[in-house]
């Protein structure tokens, strides 16, 4: 990956992160733990997918969503807090630790 933004964003309330990038792929890197919930991830105008950030033990900075190979160009990834969680989780938090991009970051809004 060509670029990575490493400024952590953490939320346990209605929040979203919007990442604009020009390139061919993006990996969302985040922590997983017992207090993390489920995030809704939308890439461009595709159908949103849920990403469960729950883990029984605390796991640091791992890819939790991968775009796969995209057509070169401008793309937008949106990560939204859902207020939902895995039944085993103890809270609903989500976090965004970094974004690894094959290309260049054009927008980061949290």
C-alpha angles and dihedrals in degrees: 000000000000101000138027131183112205105184107120122231118194128183140173096174137056102313141137140194121212119199119189117191142167110218148065106285146010133199120197109214118200144152120259123206144142092275096054125102139195123297127200112229124195123184114198107312096328124126110282118251129205118237115199111212094186121123127165089228128036112268122186133219108340132147107270097171130026123189095205118218112330133191108270110263144069118336137173127211119192123193116192134187109239102188088232131112146185108273089245094052120100097210144014103242124141129190140189113206101169146340120223109203132187093213130017136314112242101172138013116180122171 
